[in-house]
């Protein structure tokens, strides 16, 4: 009887941990959809201007 109770408690804890992880992933996915301004530096060859 005690083993059944302990197994049930462990199953509930594992399910709670799984749900917590799933909710965390879903919430972080919403954050990743936000646009963040990023500056991209374009490296240009310095020798191109002297060829013209």
C-alpha contacts under 8 A as a table, 3 or more apart, distances in Angstrom:
res1	aa1	res2	aa2	distance
1	X	4	X	5.27
1	X	5	X	6.54
2	X	5	X	5.18
2	X	6	X	6.18
3	X	6	X	5.05
3	X	7	X	6.01
4	X	7	X	5.11
4	X	8	X	6.13
5	X	8	X	5.08
5	X	9	X	6.19
6	X	9	X	5.08
6	X	10	X	6.13
7	X	10	X	5.05
7	X	11	X	6.09
8	X	11	X	5.07
8	X	12	X	6.19
9	X	12	X	5.10
9	X	13	X	6.23
10	X	13	X	5.06
10	X	14	X	6.15
11	X	14	X	5.14
11	X	15	X	6.09
12	X	15	X	5.08
12	X	16	X	6.12
13	X	16	X	5.05
13	X	17	X	6.17
14	X	17	X	5.09
14	X	18	X	6.17
15	X	18	X	5.06
15	X	19	X	6.17
16	X	19	X	5.13
16	X	20	X	6.08
17	X	20	X	5.07
17	X	21	X	6.20
18	X	21	X	5.17
18	X	22	X	6.15
19	X	22	X	5.03
19	X	23	X	6.08
20	X	23	X	5.25
20	X	24	X	6.14
21	X	24	X	5.07
21	X	25	X	6.25
22	X	25	X	5.19
22	X	26	X	6.27
23	X	26	X	5.10
23	X	27	X	6.16
24	X	27	X	5.19
24	X	28	X	6.16
25	X	28	X	5.16
25	X	29	X	6.16
26	X	29	X	5.14
26	X	30	X	6.71
27	X	30	X	5.30
27	X	31	X	6.75
28	X	31	X	5.02
28	X	32	X	6.32
29	X	32	X	5.11
29	X	33	X	6.60
30	X	33	X	5.42
30	X	34	X	7.28
31	X	34	X	5.69
32	X	35	X	7.86
45	X	48	X	5.86
46	X	49	X	6.49
46	X	50	X	7.88
47	X	50	X	5.45
47	X	51	X	6.69
48	X	51	X	5.37
48	X	52	X	7.00
49	X	52	X	5.70
